[in-house]
Amino acid sequence: MDLNYLASIDLLFYVIFGLGVLMGLLRGLKKTLFTFVTMAIFYIVFFVTIDSVVAILWKMDMSWLGGLLTQISPDLAGFTSFENSFSSVIQVFLSNQVDLSTMDAQVMVLVSGIGMFVLKLVYTLLYFTVILLVYKILCGIIRMIFFGSNDKSASKNRGFGALFGAMNGAMAVFITLIS
């Protein structure tokens, strides 16, 4: 059995952790602590809100999406929400291979659960790209307002900066493993 890919993954995690320590050492305590706290808040908000946001998206009326989905298949013109239209979407993608009307209720619950899982994956990708970008811009503005004066003679406490950088790197590795 070839386990070289496991060594590559371990190396990637060590690099992320090492970059966190290096950035903490270079930036100092205040900036690194600010980054650590804001990213901890970002991650906590993600894990607290993911189920409720996906449930809202699952039930939300998106009749406007039916017009876009008509380009894929005319059968999807009546799309209103994932909850109400999921079986028709699955039927279009499975074509004539499976008749969903004869399926057991438990199989339909399983199919709906897989659909919600896919919706969670899409939300996760959007959260860690688009929302993260907007969040970083807002946090940068807040940091400039409160920590804008860049006094070169002030002590940066680089040792504690490296410590919080290590914690920031460990948090990033932990979130990567969870995601």
C-alpha positions as CSV (number, residue, x, y, z in Angstrom):
1,M,0.0,0.0,0.0
2,D,1.4,3.4,-1.0
3,L,1.2,5.9,1.8
4,N,3.1,8.8,0.2
5,Y,-0.1,10.9,0.0
6,L,-0.4,10.7,3.8
7,A,3.1,12.2,4.1
8,S,2.1,14.9,1.7
9,I,-1.0,15.8,3.7
10,D,1.1,15.8,7.0
11,L,3.6,18.1,5.3
12,L,0.9,20.4,4.2
13,F,-0.5,20.7,7.8
14,Y,3.0,21.4,9.1
15,V,3.5,24.1,6.5
16,I,0.2,25.8,7.5
17,F,1.2,25.6,11.1
18,G,4.7,26.9,10.4
19,L,3.3,29.8,8.4
20,G,1.1,30.7,11.3
21,V,4.1,30.8,13.6
22,L,6.1,32.8,11.2
23,M,3.4,35.3,10.5
24,G,2.8,35.7,14.2
25,L,6.5,36.3,14.8
26,L,6.6,38.9,12.0
27,R,3.4,40.7,12.8
28,G,3.6,40.9,16.6
29,L,1.1,40.3,19.3
30,K,-1.6,42.9,18.6
31,K,-2.1,42.1,14.9
32,T,-1.9,38.4,15.4
33,L,-4.2,38.4,18.4
34,F,-6.7,40.5,16.4
35,T,-6.5,38.0,13.5
36,F,-6.9,35.0,15.9
37,V,-10.0,36.5,17.5
38,T,-11.7,37.5,14.3
39,M,-11.0,34.2,12.6
40,A,-12.3,32.3,15.7
41,I,-15.5,34.4,15.5
42,F,-15.7,33.6,11.7
43,Y,-15.4,29.9,12.3
44,I,-17.9,29.9,15.2
45,V,-20.5,31.8,13.2
46,F,-20.1,29.2,10.4
47,F,-20.6,26.2,12.6
48,V,-23.5,27.8,14.5
49,T,-25.4,28.9,11.4
50,I,-24.8,26.2,8.9
51,D,-27.8,24.0,9.8
52,S,-30.3,26.9,10.0
53,V,-29.0,28.6,6.8
54,V,-29.3,25.3,4.8
55,A,-32.8,24.7,6.2
56,I,-33.8,28.2,5.1
57,L,-32.3,27.7,1.7
58,W,-34.0,24.3,1.4
59,K,-37.4,25.8,2.0
60,M,-36.9,29.3,0.4
61,D,-39.2,30.2,-2.5
62,M,-36.8,30.5,-5.5
63,S,-39.3,30.5,-8.3
64,W,-36.9,32.8,-10.3
65,L,-34.6,29.8,-10.5
66,G,-37.1,27.9,-12.5
67,G,-36.5,30.2,-15.5
68,L,-32.8,29.5,-15.3
69,L,-33.2,25.8,-14.9
70,T,-35.4,25.7,-18.0
71,Q,-32.2,26.0,-20.0
72,I,-31.1,22.6,-18.6
73,S,-34.5,21.0,-19.0
74,P,-38.0,22.3,-19.8
75,D,-39.3,20.0,-17.1
76,L,-37.7,22.2,-14.4
77,A,-39.8,25.3,-15.4
78,G,-42.0,24.8,-12.4
79,F,-39.1,24.8,-9.9
80,T,-40.2,26.7,-6.7
81,S,-37.9,25.5,-3.9
82,F,-35.6,22.6,-3.2
83,E,-38.1,21.1,-0.8
84,N,-41.0,21.1,-3.2
85,S,-39.1,20.5,-6.5
86,F,-36.2,18.2,-5.5
87,S,-37.9,15.0,-6.8
88,S,-38.4,16.6,-10.2
89,V,-34.8,17.8,-10.3
90,I,-33.6,14.3,-9.5
91,Q,-35.9,12.8,-12.0
92,V,-34.5,15.0,-14.7
93,F,-30.9,14.1,-13.9
94,L,-31.7,10.4,-13.6
95,S,-33.7,10.5,-16.9
96,N,-35.6,7.3,-17.4
97,Q,-33.3,5.1,-15.3
98,V,-35.3,5.3,-12.0
99,D,-39.0,6.0,-11.4
100,L,-39.1,8.0,-8.1
101,S,-42.9,7.6,-7.8
102,T,-42.5,3.9,-7.0
103,M,-39.7,4.5,-4.4
104,D,-40.2,3.9,-0.7
105,A,-40.6,6.9,1.5
106,Q,-37.4,6.1,3.3
107,V,-35.5,6.2,0.0
108,M,-36.9,9.6,-0.7
109,V,-35.8,10.8,2.8
110,L,-32.3,9.5,2.0
111,V,-32.3,11.3,-1.4
112,S,-33.5,14.5,0.3
113,G,-30.8,14.1,2.9
114,I,-28.2,13.8,0.2
115,G,-29.6,16.9,-1.5
116,M,-29.3,18.9,1.7
117,F,-25.8,17.6,2.1
118,V,-24.9,18.9,-1.4
119,L,-26.5,22.3,-0.4
120,K,-24.3,22.3,2.7
121,L,-21.3,21.8,0.6
122,V,-22.3,24.6,-1.7
123,Y,-22.9,26.9,1.3
124,T,-19.5,25.9,2.8
125,L,-17.7,26.8,-0.5
126,L,-19.5,30.1,-0.7
127,Y,-18.9,30.9,3.0
128,F,-15.2,30.2,2.8
129,T,-14.7,32.2,-0.4
130,V,-17.2,35.1,-0.9
131,I,-18.2,35.7,2.7
132,L,-14.6,35.3,3.9
133,L,-13.4,37.9,1.4
134,V,-16.1,40.4,2.6
135,Y,-15.3,39.5,6.2
136,K,-11.6,40.1,5.7
137,I,-12.2,43.5,4.1
138,L,-14.5,44.5,7.0
139,C,-12.0,43.3,9.6
140,G,-9.2,45.1,7.7
141,I,-11.1,48.3,7.9
142,I,-11.8,47.8,11.6
143,R,-8.2,47.0,12.3
144,M,-7.1,50.2,10.5
145,I,-9.5,52.3,12.6
146,F,-8.5,50.8,15.9
147,F,-4.8,49.9,15.3
148,G,-4.1,52.4,12.5
149,S,-1.2,54.1,14.2
150,N,1.9,52.2,13.3
151,D,4.4,53.2,16.0
152,K,7.8,51.8,14.9
153,S,9.3,52.2,18.4
154,A,6.6,50.2,20.2
155,S,7.4,46.7,21.4
156,K,5.7,44.1,19.2
157,N,6.0,41.2,21.7
158,R,7.1,38.9,18.9
159,G,7.2,35.8,21.2
160,F,3.6,36.1,22.2
161,G,2.8,36.9,18.5
162,A,4.4,33.6,17.5
163,L,2.4,31.9,20.2
164,F,-0.9,33.3,18.9
165,G,0.3,32.7,15.3
166,A,0.8,29.0,16.3
167,M,-2.7,29.0,17.7
168,N,-4.0,30.6,14.5
169,G,-2.2,27.9,12.4
170,A,-3.5,25.1,14.7
171,M,-7.1,26.5,14.3
172,A,-6.7,26.6,10.5
173,V,-5.5,23.0,10.4
174,F,-8.3,21.9,12.8
175,I,-11.0,23.7,10.6
176,T,-9.4,22.1,7.5
177,L,-9.7,18.7,9.0
178,I,-13.3,19.3,10.1
179,S,-14.3,20.7,6.7
